[in-house]
């Protein structure tokens, strides 16, 4: 599958990804600037991503732990998630 990333400068970068990977892992594998200071254990909000509505609608609800960390994220939107908690599926 292919992930389309909108970068901070507004450009689009497409990267390959595999089912089961987290957005954070895909970002790191392809040098996308997404920090992930806690290493993906839901202990920070540095891997905050903003998803398109159709993608967000297809995901399970965030856990209470993820919601708590999202409250600390800069620029929170209704389609915000933590990249370490978004796992790719065939859908």
N, CA, C and O atoms as a MOPAC input file, in Angstrom:
PM7 MOZYME 1SCF
protein

 N      0.84300 1    -1.17500 1     0.00000 1
 C      0.00000 1     0.00000 1     0.00000 1
 C      0.88600 1     1.23400 1     0.00000 1
 O      2.08100 1     1.16300 1     0.28300 1
 N      0.28200 1     2.35400 1    -0.31900 1
 C      1.00600 1     3.62300 1    -0.37100 1
 C      0.37100 1     4.60700 1     0.60400 1
 O     -0.85100 1     4.74800 1     0.66100 1
 N      1.21900 1     5.28100 1     1.36500 1
 C      0.77500 1     6.34300 1     2.27800 1
 C      1.17400 1     7.67000 1     1.64800 1
 O      2.30300 1     7.84900 1     1.19300 1
 N      0.21700 1     8.59800 1     1.63400 1
 C      0.49500 1     9.95500 1     1.14600 1
 C      0.63300 1    10.87100 1     2.35500 1
 O     -0.30000 1    11.01800 1     3.14400 1
 N      1.78500 1    11.47400 1     2.49100 1
 C      2.08800 1    12.37800 1     3.60200 1
 C      2.08000 1    13.81300 1     3.08400 1
 O      2.71300 1    14.11700 1     2.07300 1
 N      1.37500 1    14.67800 1     3.76600 1
 C      1.47800 1    16.10600 1     3.47700 1
 C      2.50000 1    16.65900 1     4.45900 1
 O      2.27400 1    16.66200 1     5.66900 1
 N      3.60700 1    17.11700 1     3.93900 1
 C      4.71100 1    17.58700 1     4.76200 1
 C      4.48900 1    19.01700 1     5.23900 1
 O      3.60900 1    19.72100 1     4.74200 1
 N      5.29200 1    19.43400 1     6.20100 1
 C      5.13800 1    20.77400 1     6.78200 1
 C      5.24500 1    21.88600 1     5.74900 1
 O      4.63900 1    22.94500 1     5.91400 1
 N      6.00600 1    21.65800 1     4.68800 1
 C      6.15100 1    22.67900 1     3.64600 1
 C      5.01600 1    22.64600 1     2.62500 1
 O      5.02200 1    23.41600 1     1.66400 1
 N      4.03000 1    21.74700 1     2.83200 1
 C      2.88300 1    21.65000 1     1.94300 1
 C      3.04900 1    20.64700 1     0.81600 1
 O      2.08300 1    20.32900 1     0.12300 1
 N      4.26000 1    20.14400 1     0.62500 1
 C      4.48900 1    19.15600 1    -0.43200 1
 C      3.92700 1    17.79400 1    -0.01700 1
 O      3.66600 1    17.54800 1     1.16000 1
 N      3.74800 1    16.92600 1    -0.99700 1
 C      3.23700 1    15.57600 1    -0.77200 1
 C      4.35400 1    14.58200 1    -1.04600 1
 O      5.06800 1    14.69000 1    -2.04300 1
 N      4.49600 1    13.61900 1    -0.15500 1
 C      5.46800 1    12.54000 1    -0.35000 1
 C      4.72200 1    11.22000 1    -0.20400 1
 O      3.98900 1    11.03000 1     0.76700 1
 N      4.89600 1    10.31600 1    -1.14600 1
 C      4.28500 1     9.00000 1    -1.08500 1
 C      5.33500 1     7.98400 1    -0.65900 1
 O      6.46700 1     7.99900 1    -1.14300 1
 N      4.93700 1     7.08800 1     0.26800 1
 C      5.84400 1     6.05400 1     0.73900 1
 C      5.11500 1     4.71100 1     0.73500 1
 O      3.90500 1     4.66100 1     0.95600 1
 N      5.84300 1     3.63100 1     0.48600 1
 C      5.23100 1     2.31600 1     0.60500 1
 C      5.06100 1     1.95700 1     2.08100 1
 O      5.79500 1     2.45000 1     2.93700 1
 N      4.09900 1     1.10500 1     2.36300 1
 C      3.85800 1     0.65700 1     3.73300 1
 C      3.26700 1    -0.73700 1     3.70000 1
 O      2.71900 1    -1.16500 1     2.68400 1
 N      3.37800 1    -1.44100 1     4.80900 1
 C      2.83700 1    -2.78800 1     4.89800 1
 C      1.73400 1    -2.86600 1     5.94300 1
 O      1.73500 1    -2.12300 1     6.92500 1
 N      0.81200 1    -3.76000 1     5.72000 1
 C     -0.27300 1    -3.99800 1     6.66600 1
 C      0.33400 1    -4.36500 1     8.01600 1
 O      1.26800 1    -5.16400 1     8.09500 1
 N     -0.20800 1    -3.77100 1     9.07300 1
 C      0.25400 1    -4.03600 1    10.42900 1
 C      1.22900 1    -3.01900 1    10.97300 1
 O      1.41700 1    -2.93400 1    12.18600 1
 N      1.85300 1    -2.24600 1    10.10300 1
 C      2.80200 1    -1.21500 1    10.54900 1
 C      2.03800 1    -0.02700 1    11.11500 1
 O      0.90200 1     0.23500 1    10.71900 1
 N      2.66300 1     0.68600 1    12.04000 1
 C      2.07500 1     1.93300 1    12.53200 1
 C      2.52300 1     3.07800 1    11.63600 1
 O      3.55300 1     2.98500 1    10.96700 1
 N      1.74700 1     4.15800 1    11.62500 1
 C      2.16400 1     5.33900 1    10.86000 1
 C      3.51400 1     5.85300 1    11.34500 1
 O      4.32800 1     6.31600 1    10.54500 1
 N      3.75200 1     5.77500 1    12.63500 1
 C      5.03300 1     6.23700 1    13.18100 1
 C      6.19000 1     5.42600 1    12.59600 1
 O      7.19700 1     5.99900 1    12.18000 1
 N      6.05600 1     4.10400 1    12.56200 1
 C      7.12800 1     3.27000 1    12.01800 1
 C      7.34900 1     3.53300 1    10.53400 1
 O      8.49000 1     3.57700 1    10.07400 1
 N      6.27100 1     3.70800 1     9.78700 1
 C      6.39600 1     4.00800 1     8.35400 1
 C      7.11000 1     5.34900 1     8.16900 1
 O      7.98800 1     5.47800 1     7.31500 1
 N      6.73200 1     6.33400 1     8.96700 1
 C      7.37300 1     7.65100 1     8.87600 1
 C      8.87000 1     7.54200 1     9.12900 1
 O      9.67000 1     8.08500 1     8.36700 1
 N      9.24600 1     6.85500 1    10.17400 1
 C     10.67300 1     6.73300 1    10.49600 1
 C     11.41700 1     5.96200 1     9.41000 1
 O     12.54300 1     6.32000 1     9.06600 1
 N     10.81400 1     4.92300 1     8.87200 1
 C     11.45600 1     4.11300 1     7.83200 1
 C     11.75400 1     4.94400 1     6.57900 1
 O     12.71300 1     4.66600 1     5.85800 1
 N     10.92700 1     5.96300 1     6.32600 1
 C     11.06200 1     6.75200 1     5.09400 1
 C     11.46200 1     8.20300 1     5.34800 1
 O     11.26300 1     9.07000 1     4.49700 1
 N     12.02700 1     8.45500 1     6.52200 1
 C     12.57800 1     9.76400 1     6.86800 1
 C     11.55500 1    10.89100 1     6.79000 1
 O     11.86600 1    12.00000 1     6.35400 1
 N     10.32300 1    10.59000 1     7.22200 1
 C      9.29300 1    11.61200 1     7.38300 1
 C      9.50700 1    12.22900 1     8.76000 1
 O      9.72400 1    11.50100 1     9.72800 1
 N      9.45200 1    13.54000 1     8.86800 1
 C      9.70900 1    14.24100 1    10.12400 1
 C      8.52900 1    14.07000 1    11.09000 1
 O      7.63500 1    14.91300 1    11.15000 1
 N      8.54500 1    12.96900 1    11.84000 1
 C      7.53200 1    12.67100 1    12.85500 1
 C      8.29800 1    12.12600 1    14.05100 1
 O      8.85800 1    11.03200 1    13.97800 1
 N      8.33000 1    12.87100 1    15.14900 1
 C      9.28500 1    12.58600 1    16.22000 1
 C      9.09600 1    11.23100 1    16.90500 1
 O      9.92900 1    10.34200 1    16.72800 1
 N      8.04500 1    11.05200 1    17.66700 1
 C      7.87600 1     9.80000 1    18.40300 1
 C      8.86200 1     9.66100 1    19.54700 1
 O      9.53900 1     8.63900 1    19.66100 1
 N      8.95400 1    10.68000 1    20.39700 1
 C      9.95800 1    10.71200 1    21.46600 1
 C      9.86500 1     9.54000 1    22.44200 1
 O     10.88600 1     9.12400 1    22.99000 1
 N      8.67600 1     9.00200 1    22.67100 1
 C      8.52400 1     7.91200 1    23.64400 1
 C      8.74300 1     6.54400 1    23.02000 1
 O      8.63600 1     5.52700 1    23.70600 1
 N      9.04600 1     6.50600 1    21.73400 1
 C      9.28200 1     5.22900 1    21.07500 1
 C      8.01800 1     4.48000 1    20.71600 1
 O      8.06600 1     3.28700 1    20.41700 1
 N      6.88400 1     5.16600 1    20.74100 1
 C      5.63600 1     4.54200 1    20.31100 1
 C      4.86800 1     3.82400 1    21.39800 1
 O      4.10100 1     2.90600 1    21.10700 1
 N      5.05900 1     4.22300 1    22.64900 1
 C      4.36600 1     3.55000 1    23.75400 1
 C      3.25300 1     4.40700 1    24.36600 1
 O      2.86200 1     4.18500 1    25.51200 1
 N      2.75300 1     5.36600 1    23.62300 1
 C      1.64200 1     6.24100 1    24.03400 1
 C      1.95400 1     7.00100 1    25.31900 1
 O      1.10000 1     7.13400 1    26.19600 1
 N      3.18000 1     7.49600 1    25.42000 1
 C      3.56800 1     8.25400 1    26.60300 1
 C      3.89100 1     9.70800 1    26.28000 1
 O      4.38600 1    10.43800 1    27.13900 1
 N      3.61300 1    10.13900 1    25.03800 1
 C      3.82800 1    11.52600 1    24.65000 1
 C      2.88900 1    11.83400 1    23.49200 1
 O      2.09200 1    10.98400 1    23.09300 1
 N      2.97800 1    13.02500 1    22.96100 1
 C      2.12700 1    13.38400 1    21.81400 1
 C      2.95700 1    13.86100 1    20.62200 1
 O      2.43900 1    14.54000 1    19.73400 1
 N      4.23500 1    13.50800 1    20.60200 1
 C      5.12100 1    14.02100 1    19.55200 1
 C      4.91100 1    13.35700 1    18.19500 1
 O      5.47500 1    13.81200 1    17.20000 1
 N      4.11000 1    12.28800 1    18.13100 1
 C      3.81700 1    11.66900 1    16.83200 1
 C      2.39600 1    12.01800 1    16.38500 1
 O      1.76700 1    11.26800 1    15.63800 1
 N      1.90500 1    13.15800 1    16.84700 1
 C      0.57400 1    13.65000 1    16.47500 1
 C      0.48200 1    13.80900 1    14.96800 1
 O      1.31500 1    14.46900 1    14.34800 1
 N     -0.54500 1    13.19300 1    14.38200 1
 C     -0.81200 1    13.33200 1    12.94600 1
 C     -2.25400 1    13.79200 1    12.76000 1
 O     -3.11100 1    13.55300 1    13.61000 1
 N     -2.50300 1    14.44700 1    11.65000 1
 C     -3.85700 1    14.86200 1    11.29300 1
 C     -4.24600 1    14.07700 1    10.05300 1
 O     -3.58100 1    14.15700 1     9.02100 1
 N     -5.31300 1    13.32700 1    10.16000 1
 C     -5.75300 1    12.43200 1     9.09000 1
 C     -6.88000 1    13.04600 1     8.28700 1
 O     -7.59600 1    13.92300 1     8.77000 1
 N     -7.03400 1    12.58000 1     7.05500 1
 C     -8.20100 1    12.97000 1     6.26800 1
 C     -9.42600 1    12.29500 1     6.86700 1
 O     -9.32700 1    11.20300 1     7.42600 1
 N    -10.57500 1    12.94100 1     6.75100 1
 C    -11.80300 1    12.42600 1     7.37800 1
 C    -12.13200 1    10.98300 1     7.00700 1
 O    -12.46300 1    10.20800 1     7.90500 1
 N    -12.06000 1    10.57200 1     5.73300 1
 C    -12.39700 1     9.17300 1     5.41800 1
 C    -11.48200 1     8.16900 1     6.12700 1
 O    -11.92700 1     7.09200 1     6.52400 1
 N    -10.21700 1     8.52200 1     6.28200 1
 C     -9.28100 1     7.64000 1     6.99100 1
 C     -9.66400 1     7.59000 1     8.46700 1
 O     -9.73200 1     6.51200 1     9.05800 1
 N     -9.90900 1     8.74000 1     9.05200 1
 C    -10.27600 1     8.81300 1    10.46700 1
 C    -11.54100 1     8.00700 1    10.73300 1
 O    -11.62300 1     7.28600 1    11.72700 1
 N    -12.52000 1     8.12700 1     9.85400 1
 C    -13.79500 1     7.43300 1    10.03400 1
 C    -13.64500 1     5.91700 1     9.99500 1
 O    -14.46100 1     5.20100 1    10.57600 1
 N    -12.61500 1     5.41800 1     9.32000 1
 C    -12.41200 1     3.97400 1     9.19100 1
 C    -11.65900 1     3.37100 1    10.38500 1
 O    -11.57600 1     2.14900 1    10.51200 1
 N    -11.12000 1     4.21500 1    11.24600 1
 C    -10.32000 1     3.72500 1    12.37100 1
 C    -11.18000 1     3.42600 1    13.59300 1
 O    -12.24300 1     4.01900 1    13.77500 1
 N    -10.70900 1     2.49400 1    14.43300 1
 C    -11.37300 1     2.31200 1    15.72200 1
 C    -11.18300 1     3.56100 1    16.57900 1
 O    -10.25900 1     4.34200 1    16.35200 1
 N    -12.04100 1     3.74200 1    17.54200 1
 C    -11.92600 1     4.88400 1    18.44500 1
 C    -10.59800 1     4.82700 1    19.19700 1
 O    -10.11000 1     3.74000 1    19.50400 1
 N    -10.01000 1     5.98800 1    19.49700 1
 C     -8.77000 1     5.98200 1    20.27400 1
 C     -9.03200 1     5.47900 1    21.69900 1
 O    -10.12400 1     5.64400 1    22.24200 1
 N     -8.02300 1     4.87600 1    22.27400 1
 C     -8.12200 1     4.42600 1    23.66300 1
 C     -8.11400 1     5.65100 1    24.58300 1
 O     -7.78800 1     6.75900 1    24.15800 1
 N     -8.47000 1     5.43600 1    25.82000 1
 C     -8.43500 1     6.52500 1    26.80900 1
 C     -7.00700 1     7.04500 1    26.96700 1
 O     -6.79400 1     8.24800 1    27.11800 1
 N     -6.03400 1     6.14200 1    26.93200 1
 C     -4.62700 1     6.52400 1    27.04700 1
 C     -4.22100 1     7.44200 1    25.88600 1
 O     -3.54200 1     8.44800 1    26.09000 1
 N     -4.64400 1     7.08200 1    24.66200 1
 C     -4.32500 1     7.92700 1    23.50100 1
 C     -5.03100 1     9.27500 1    23.61100 1
 O     -4.43200 1    10.31400 1    23.33200 1
 N     -6.29400 1     9.26600 1    24.01300 1
 C     -7.02900 1    10.53000 1    24.19000 1
 C     -6.32200 1    11.45500 1    25.17600 1
 O     -6.22900 1    12.66200 1    24.95000 1
 N     -5.82300 1    10.88100 1    26.27300 1
 C     -5.11300 1    11.69200 1    27.27200 1
 C     -3.86600 1    12.34300 1    26.68100 1
 O     -3.57400 1    13.50400 1    26.96700 1
 N     -3.13800 1    11.60500 1    25.86400 1
 C     -1.93100 1    12.15200 1    25.24000 1
 C     -2.28900 1    13.16700 1    24.15100 1
 O     -1.59500 1    14.17100 1    23.99000 1
 N     -3.36000 1    12.91400 1    23.40600 1
 C     -3.78500 1    13.86800 1    22.37700 1
 C     -4.13900 1    15.22100 1    22.97800 1
 O     -3.94900 1    16.25400 1    22.33800 1
 N     -4.65600 1    15.22100 1    24.20900 1
 C     -4.97900 1    16.48600 1    24.87800 1
 C     -3.74900 1    17.37900 1    25.02200 1
 O     -3.88200 1    18.59100 1    25.18800 1
 N     -2.56000 1    16.79700 1    24.96000 1
 C     -1.30900 1    17.55300 1    25.10100 1
 C     -0.72600 1    17.99000 1    23.75900 1
 O      0.26000 1    18.72600 1    23.72000 1
 N     -1.33100 1    17.54200 1    22.66000 1
 C     -0.78200 1    17.80000 1    21.32500 1
 C     -1.03900 1    19.23600 1    20.88500 1
 O     -2.10000 1    19.80200 1    21.14800 1
 N     -0.05400 1    19.80900 1    20.21500 1
 C     -0.18900 1    21.13600 1    19.63300 1
 C     -1.01200 1    21.02600 1    18.35600 1
 O     -0.79100 1    20.11300 1    17.56000 1
 N     -1.95200 1    21.93400 1    18.14900 1
 C     -2.72500 1    21.97800 1    16.90900 1
 C     -3.75100 1    20.86500 1    16.77600 1
 O     -4.03600 1    20.41300 1    15.66700 1
 N     -4.30300 1    20.42400 1    17.88500 1
 C     -5.27900 1    19.33400 1    17.89400 1
 C     -6.48700 1    19.66200 1    17.01400 1
 O     -7.01200 1    20.77400 1    17.05500 1
 N     -6.92000 1    18.67900 1    16.21600 1
 C     -8.08400 1    18.82400 1    15.34500 1
 C     -9.03100 1    17.64200 1    15.58500 1
 O     -8.65800 1    16.69200 1    16.27300 1
 N    -10.24500 1    17.68400 1    15.03100 1
 C    -11.15600 1    16.53900 1    15.18500 1
 C    -10.63100 1    15.24800 1    14.52900 1
 O    -11.10900 1    14.16000 1    14.85000 1
 N     -9.66900 1    15.35900 1    13.62900 1
 C     -9.12400 1    14.15700 1    12.98300 1
 C     -7.68100 1    13.88300 1    13.41900 1
 O     -6.90800 1    13.27900 1    12.67600 1
 N     -7.32900 1    14.32500 1    14.61400 1
 C     -5.99200 1    14.08500 1    15.16700 1
 C     -5.90800 1    12.69100 1    15.78500 1
 O     -6.84700 1    12.22300 1    16.42900 1
 N     -4.77800 1    12.04900 1    15.57700 1
 C     -4.46700 1    10.77200 1    16.22100 1
 C     -2.97600 1    10.74200 1    16.49400 1
 O     -2.23300 1    11.59000 1    16.00000 1
 N     -2.53800 1     9.77800 1    17.27100 1
 C     -1.11400 1     9.55000 1    17.47600 1
 C     -0.65100 1     8.53800 1    16.43900 1
 O     -1.24500 1     7.46900 1    16.29800 1
 N      0.39000 1     8.87000 1    15.72600 1
 C      0.89000 1     7.98200 1    14.68000 1
 C      1.29400 1     6.61200 1    15.18600 1
 O      1.25100 1     5.63500 1    14.43800 1
 N      1.68600 1     6.53000 1    16.44900 1
 C      2.07300 1     5.23600 1    17.00800 1
 C      0.87900 1     4.34000 1    17.27700 1
 O      1.04500 1     3.14400 1    17.51500 1
 N     -0.32500 1     4.90200 1    17.24100 1
 C     -1.53100 1     4.14000 1    17.54600 1
 C     -2.40400 1     3.88700 1    16.32100 1
 O     -3.47100 1     3.28400 1    16.43600 1
 N     -1.96500 1     4.33800 1    15.16100 1
 C     -2.68700 1     4.08900 1    13.91400 1
 C     -1.95100 1     2.97200 1    13.17200 1
 O     -0.85200 1     3.16800 1    12.65300 1
 N     -2.58300 1     1.80000 1    13.13600 1
 C     -1.98800 1     0.62800 1    12.48800 1
 C     -2.68200 1     0.38400 1    11.15300 1
 O     -3.90900 1     0.42900 1    11.05900 1
 N     -1.89600 1     0.13200 1    10.14700 1
 C     -2.41600 1    -0.00600 1     8.78700 1
 C     -3.10500 1    -1.35900 1     8.60800 1
 O     -2.60800 1    -2.39900 1     9.04100 1
 N     -4.25900 1    -1.30700 1     7.95900 1
 C     -5.01100 1    -2.50200 1     7.63000 1
 C     -5.24500 1    -2.51800 1     6.12800 1
 O     -4.89900 1    -1.56100 1     5.43500 1
 N     -5.81700 1    -3.57600 1     5.63100 1
 C     -6.10800 1    -3.66500 1     4.19300 1
 C     -7.10900 1    -2.59200 1     3.75200 1
 O     -7.10000 1    -2.19400 1     2.58700 1
 N     -7.95900 1    -2.12400 1     4.64400 1
 C     -8.94700 1    -1.10000 1     4.29900 1
 C     -8.26500 1     0.22700 1     4.10600 1
 O     -8.92500 1     1.22300 1     3.81000 1

